[in-house]
Amino acid sequence: MVDLKRQYEKIQEEIDSAVLDVVRSTQYINGPDVKHFQEELEDYLDVRHVIPCANGTDALQVAMMSLDLKPGDEIITTSFTFVATVEVISLLGLTPVLVDVDEDTFNINPMEICNAITVRTKAIVPVHLFGQCARMDEIMTIARNHGLYVIEDAAQAIGAEFIYSKSRRKKAGTIGHIGCTSFFPSKNLGCYGDGGAIFTNNKKLAEKIRSIVNHGMSIRYYHNDVGVNSRLDTIQAAILRIKLKYLDQYNESRRKAADYYDKAFEGNENIVIPARSSFSTHVFHQYTLKTRNIDRDKLLKHLA
């Protein structure tokens, strides 16, 4: 679904120029490209605040730190995700509560969320796995009814859109109280190293998050919060500015590849192709098959 070398070759002139401009400027930390990328991503996502950070794992950790949660508070998330989603919950002394996923989409099941809520539950972390959105309308209703925060893990779904009734749409990561993403190189929007970002429409949360990623500083050398050192470096921001212009094109290319695979596997009784939700577009970070009546591990070994 992605060939990073060929992708680079198509935009090589733009990338090389952007990187060299940063090198010549020597503004490697918080240079102008970081601010420009932030603003351009805000426009793309139609969200009020984007806070770039060092990686997607930090994005999740900082999002949770901004909510002033206490040790023992419970965070409901999916049992089917990359470890970072749960890792940061444990690192902060919080309690991960894992619930099952929808069989078709692999995304968190809202009914399972309802069954897992206790008096200690403080937040829900839905993961938009493989490139399409979880059932965010139902999840947000549950959160409102129980006074819970929602932190979206959109690391695999940047550019995907949740479709409400009457065709209203919102980008993955912009529906909950906070959204998080990763710019790991293989992501749909990937840099040439580590990178991440946090999104919110809440000004107060944005100010707190912006402070936390910079050692708890809002004014230089005045540390009002316990923070971390989690900055997106200027070279990566310059690269991401170029690639953001092509993100919709990249996502459409992935959809075409997925269409090709769907047609190729049509009628194969041993393969279940990925489900496509009626309520979400799919950006196919991964094209994930299920097998039926065959030895999955043997097939994996054969393909390897």
VOPA-259089 format. One record per residue (C-alpha): x, y, z; residue in three letters. Coordinates in steps of 0.02 Angstrom, whole numbers, plus 50000, padded with zeros to 5 digits. Example, Ala and Ser with C-alpha at 12.3 -4.5 7.8 and 13.67 -1.06 7.14 Angstrom:
! VOPA-259089
506154977550390ALA;506844994750357SER;
***
This chain:
! VOPA-259089
500005000050000MET;501505011650014VAL;503245011749938ASP;504225025150029LEU;505665025349904LYS;504555028049752ARG;503485040349849GLN;505045050549889TYR;505655049949709GLU;504035058049649LYS;504225072949767ILE;506125072649785GLN;506425090249723GLU;505155097749844GLU;505775087449992ILE;507615090849960ASP;507315109449945SER;506265110150105ALA;507555100350206VAL;509015110850143LEU;508085126850183ASP;507965121150365VAL;509805116150369VAL;510325132950300ARG;509215142150425SER;509925132050572THR;508205133550656GLN;508095115150698TYR;506955116650851ILE;505285125850839ASN;505775133750673GLY;504485142350562PRO;504005126150473ASP;503305118950635VAL;502095133550653LYS;501645133150467HIS;501325114350474PHE;500235116550627GLN;499175129550539GLU;499045119550378GLU;498525103850472LEU;497215113950568GLU;496505119550401ASP;496535101950329TYR;495675094150480LEU;494525109050511ASP;495035109150694VAL;495455124250801ARG;497065118250881HIS;498455106550824VAL;499935103850940ILE;501375094750853PRO;502415082950961CYS;503825070250949ALA;502825054450910ASN;501115046350919GLY;501435037851086THR;501865054651166ASP;500285061751088ALA;499225049151184LEU;500205051451345GLN;500135070451340VAL;498275069951299ALA;497965059851457MET;499125070851561MET;498115086151510SER;496535079151589LEU;497245078851768ASP;496785060651792LEU;497245052051955LYS;498095035151984PRO;496795021451980GLY;495625030751863ASP;494995018951729GLU;495215021651542ILE;494165010851426ILE;494995005951263THR;495044991951137THR;495884975151165SER;496434975150982PHE;497704988950956THR;499564992650954PHE;500294992151129VAL;500595011051138ALA;498745014251166THR;498785004251328VAL;500615007251372GLU;500365025551411VAL;498855021951521ILE;499925010651629SER;501415022551628LEU;500315036151705LEU;499705024551843GLY;497975023551767LEU;496995007451744THR;496695001051567PRO;495004992451543VAL;495024982451382LEU;493434978851285VAL;493074969051127ASP;492884975150948VAL;491614973850809ASP;491894957750714GLU;491804966150544ASP;492834982050565THR;493984977650712PHE;493504994350792ASN;492924995950973ILE;491144990151006ASN;490075003751089PRO;488984990951178MET;490544983651260GLU;491025001251317ILE;489335003051405CYS;489574986551494ASN;491314991651558ALA;490895008651635ILE;491115010051824THR;491195024351949VAL;493075025351916ARG;492935027051727THR;493575043851667LYS;493915042151481ALA;493665031651323ILE;495045029151194VAL;494315022851030PRO;495605017450901VAL;495175020350718HIS;496025004350664LEU;496685000550490PHE;495995016750416GLY;494155019250458GLN;493245027250602CYS;492455018750751ALA;490615022350785ARG;490965039750851MET;489165045750860ASP;488725031650981GLU;490355033651077ILE;490105052351102MET;488315049351162THR;488955036751290ILE;490295049151345ALA;489045063351367ARG;487845052451465ASN;489215047151586HIS;490275063051593GLY;491795054951511LEU;493205061651404TYR;493525054251231VAL;495305053351163ILE;495355047250983GLU;496845037050927ASP;496865041650742ALA;498635035750706ALA;498035024250566GLN;496615034850499ALA;497185052550460ILE;496115059150319GLY;494685047050352ALA;492985054950380GLU;491565050150496PHE;489895052350406ILE;488435058250511TYR;486625057750456SER;486195070950325LYS;487955068550253SER;488845079750380ARG;490655074150396ARG;492085076450518LYS;493875070550504LYS;494515056450614ALA;495305063750771GLY;494225079450775THR;492625072250851ILE;493145068151030GLY;493825080151160HIS;495595076351100ILE;496295067450948GLY;498025060050925CYS;499025054250776THR;500725047450728SER;501835052550582PHE;502845036350585PHE;503585034350409PRO;502375020750351SER;500815030350405LYS;499695038150272ASN;500485054850320LEU;502235049950374GLY;503835059650405CYS;505625053250388TYR;505825048750571GLY;504665050250720ASP;503305063150738GLY;501545065550804GLY;500175078150839ALA;498725081550957ILE;497095089850903PHE;495715098451001THR;494365111550982ASN;494495116051167ASN;495585131451195LYS;495935127651378LYS;496485109851339LEU;497545116051194ALA;498475128151309GLU;498795114451435LYS;499385102151301ILE;500525115151222ARG;501305118151393SER;501535099651433ILE;502465095551271VAL;503715109351312ASN;504245104951489HIS;502665112351563GLY;503145129651500MET;501975142851432SER;503175157151468ILE;505025153251454ARG;505735146451617TYR;504055147451705TYR;503495129451730HIS;501675128951781ASN;501395110651737ASP;502355094551750VAL;502835091951570GLY;503895081951450VAL;505075086051308ASN;504065081251155SER;504345092551006ARG;504155089450820LEU;505825094750747ASP;505855107350608THR;506545095850473ILE;505125083550501GLN;503865097750498ALA;504565103850331ALA;504395086350258ILE;502625084550325LEU;502115101250248ARG;502565094250077ILE;501735077450105LYS;500135084950178LEU;499795092750007LYS;499735075149935TYR;498815066250077LEU;497125065249990ASP;497985058849834GLN;498925045649934TYR;497315040150020ASN;496395038849854GLU;497815028249785SER;497635016549934ARG;495765015149901ARG;496105010549720LYS;497334997149776ALA;496004990649897ALA;494714990449756ASP;495924980149653TYR;496164967549794TYR;494294966749827ASP;493974962049646LYS;495414949649642ALA;494754940449796PHE;492934941149742GLU;492134924149761GLY;493604916349855ASN;492754906249991GLU;494334905850099ASN;494594924750109ILE;493534938050194VAL;493964955150125ILE;493944970850236PRO;492234977650281ALA;491894995550231ARG;490765005150350SER;489295015250287SER;489695028450418PHE;491555030950378SER;492695033050231THR;494185021150230HIS;495985026650200VAL;496695008850206PHE;498215011250314HIS;498154992350304GLN;497154980450196TYR;496744966950324THR;496054950050272LEU;495204936750375LYS;495414918450324THR;494094904850331ARG;494304885950334ASN;496194886650303ILE;497774886750407ASP;498104905350431ARG;499874903250497ASP;500344891850353LYS;499704905050230LEU;500704918450321LEU;502284907950308LYS;501964904950122HIS;501714923550086LEU;503264928150186ALA;
***
